[in-house]
């Protein structure tokens, strides 16, 4: 199952790079294989993805000027690392048009049931790894 998922991620990265004008030869598959061994924080540490905490989420969301892709993740689990590798490549090509934000939910493993319910209620996030796309930029009226 893990091998099928890895193959799907690689195929998606190739499709994204082709659709953005990059050629498949621009993606170093050896680098992709090395990236997925790192933690999410390391994979996304040097690309335009803003790390935030859950308690700062709404402050950042209200202030953004572009549509956003928000990635909720666990730092060290394989499914999250594979999704982070995909986000890395997409963020490099689309950061001029989209804001990329990462929210660490737990360091390792899946969130417990209580945190899962809080994520569902607070962010409409049904599972992690989870990605939300926020198209509109709202302005909160603090007056």
C-alpha positions in Angstrom: 0.0 0.0 0.0 2.8 2.4 0.9 4.5 1.7 -2.4 1.3 2.5 -4.3 0.9 5.8 -2.4 4.5 6.7 -3.1 4.0 6.0 -6.8 0.9 8.2 -6.8 2.8 11.1 -5.2 5.6 10.8 -7.7 3.1 10.8 -10.6 1.3 13.8 -9.1 4.6 15.7 -8.8 5.3 14.9 -12.4 1.9 16.0 -13.6 2.2 19.3 -11.6 5.6 20.1 -13.0 4.5 19.3 -16.6 1.3 21.5 -16.2 3.4 24.4 -14.9 5.9 24.3 -17.8 8.6 22.4 -16.0 9.8 19.3 -17.7 9.9 15.9 -16.1 13.7 16.0 -16.4 13.7 19.0 -14.0 12.6 16.8 -11.1 15.5 14.8 -9.6 13.8 11.6 -8.5 16.8 10.7 -6.3 16.1 14.0 -4.4 12.4 13.1 -4.1 13.4 9.8 -2.6 15.7 11.5 -0.2 13.2 14.2 0.8 10.5 11.7 1.8 12.9 10.3 4.4 13.1 13.7 6.2 10.6 15.2 8.7 8.0 17.5 7.3 9.7 20.5 8.9 12.9 19.6 7.0 11.1 19.0 3.7 9.4 22.3 3.8 12.0 24.3 5.7 13.6 26.0 2.7 10.6 26.7 0.5 7.9 29.5 0.7 5.6 27.7 3.2 4.8 29.6 6.4 4.9 27.5 9.6 2.2 28.6 12.1 0.7 27.2 15.3 -3.0 26.3 15.7 -3.5 29.2 18.1 -2.2 31.7 15.5 -4.2 30.2 12.7 -7.1 32.7 12.5 -4.8 35.7 12.9 -2.8 34.6 9.9 -5.8 33.6 7.9 -7.5 37.0 8.4 -4.4 38.9 7.4 -3.4 37.0 4.2 -3.5 38.7 0.9 -3.7 35.7 -1.4 -5.7 32.5 -1.6 -4.1 29.9 0.7 -3.3 26.2 0.8 -3.1 25.1 4.5 -1.4 21.8 5.3 -2.2 20.2 8.7 0.4 17.6 9.5 2.3 15.3 11.9 6.0 15.9 11.6 7.5 12.5 11.3 5.0 10.0 9.8 5.3 8.7 6.3 2.0 9.8 4.8 2.6 13.4 6.0 6.2 13.4 4.6 4.9 12.2 1.2 2.3 15.0 1.0 4.9 17.5 2.2 7.1 16.5 -0.7 4.3 17.2 -3.1 3.5 20.6 -1.4 7.2 21.5 -1.7 7.2 21.2 -5.5 3.8 22.9 -5.9 4.8 25.8 -3.5 8.0 26.4 -5.5 6.0 26.9 -8.7 2.9 28.7 -7.3 4.0 30.8 -4.3 3.6 34.0 -6.4 -0.2 33.3 -6.6 -1.0 31.3 -3.5 0.0 31.5 0.2 1.3 28.1 1.5 0.8 27.6 5.3 1.7 24.6 7.4 0.2 23.8 10.8 1.8 21.1 12.9 -0.9 19.1 14.7 1.3 16.6 16.5 5.0 15.7 16.3 4.5 12.0 15.6 1.5 9.8 14.8 -2.1 10.7 14.2 -3.9 13.1 16.4 -5.8 11.5 19.3 -9.6 11.4 19.1 -10.1 14.6 21.2 -7.8 16.6 19.0 -9.4 15.1 15.9 -12.8 16.4 17.1 -11.3 19.8 17.8 -9.8 19.9 14.3 -13.2 18.9 12.8 -15.0 21.6 14.7 -12.5 24.4 14.4 -11.3 23.9 10.8 -13.8 21.5 9.1 -10.8 19.1 8.9 -12.1 15.5 8.8 -8.7 13.8 8.9 -4.9 14.4 8.8 -2.9 14.8 6.8 -5.3 17.4 5.7 -5.2 20.2 3.2 -7.6 23.2 3.1 -7.8 25.5 0.2 -9.0 29.0 1.2 -9.9 30.9 -1.9 -11.3 34.2 -0.5 -9.3 36.7 1.5 -11.7 37.9 4.2 -11.1 41.1 6.2 -12.2 41.0 9.8 -13.8 44.2 11.1 -12.2 44.8 14.5 -13.9 48.1 15.1 
